[in-house]
Amino acid sequence: MKWITAIIKPFTLDDVREALGEAGVQGMTVTEVKGFGRQRGHTELYRGSEYVVDFLPKLKIEIAVADEHADIAIEAITKAARTGKVGDGKIFVNDLEQVIRIRTQEVDADAL
């Protein structure tokens, strides 16, 4: 099993959610986060004053998938979230040792 964490631009969420649904992913957790990567933020003008935006708003999507669905899920996120501009985000993939569904006590792939 794999734990996939994707950091994306907020306006791409609907496209990513739809693409993951079509790829067979049944659940996800979405968190509003702020951060920066190589772009290091940017400067903006507000009422004639320039200020630095150090942390940019992003969304963090977390999903757990069976090993055989990981590549499909990653491809779905990549295609849906890619704008071709700086700051599109990143995808992190980790091995997932164990999953337990609390209600039924199912484990691993059955719990997904």
N, C-alpha and C positions, 0 to 999 in steps of 0.2 A: 504494500500500500504506500501511497505517496501523499504528503501534505504539501499543497501548492499554495504559495502566498504570492499575490500579484499586487503591485502598486501601480495604479492607473490614474489618468486624468478623470475628474468627476463626470464630465459630460459624456464619457464613453461607457458609463455603467450600464445603461439600458441595452446597448449593442452587445456588451460582454455577457450580460445575464441571458439574453436571447441566444447567443452563440453557445453558451455552456448548456443551456436547456436542450438545444438541438443535438449537442454532443452527448447527451445522456447524463449530465451531472444533475443530481437531484437536490442538492442543498448547498448553501454557501453562507458565510458570515461576511458582512461588509462593515467596515469601520472608517469613519472620517479621520484622516490623519494629516499632519503637516510635515514637510521636510524639504530637502533639496539634495540634488546629486551633483553632477559635474557643472550644471548651469549656475549653481550657487545663488539662486534667487535672481531678482532683477530690481531696477529702480522704476518708480512711477511718479507722475505728477498729480498732486491733489491741491486744487485751489492755488496754483502757482508755486507750491512748495514741493520739492523733490524729496522722496523718502525711499528707503530701501526695504524691499519685501524679502526678508531672509528665508522664511519658510513658506513654501507654496502649498496650497490645499491639494490634497490627493485623496484617493480612496484605497483602502487595503482590503483585498478580497482573499478569503481563506477557504480552501476546499480540500476535502479528503476524497481520494479516488483510489480504486483498485489499480494495481500496476499496469494492467492492460489498457486502462483508460487514460493514463497520464499523458501520453503523447497527444491524444486527441484533444484533451482539455487544454493543454499548453498551446496547441495550434489554434484552437478556438479563441483563447484569450488574445494571443498575438495578433491574429487577423482583425478581431473586433476593436482592439484598443490602439492599433497603430495608426497614427496620423502622418508619420514621416517627419515630425518636427521634434526638436529638443524637448525632453521632459515627458515622453510617452510612457515611461515607467520601466519596471523590471519585474521579472518572474523568478521566484526562488522555489526550488524543489528539494524537499527533504524526505528521507525514509520515515515511515510511520510504523512504529513497533506494534502498537496495539490500539484498538478502538473498542469501546464498550458502550452499547446503547443502555442507558440507565433504566428505562421503563421495562424492557424485556430481558435485559442482561445478555443480549446477543453480543458476540464478539467478532472482531476483525471484519472481514468482507460482509458478513451477514448484518453487521451493525451499520454499514454504510447505507 
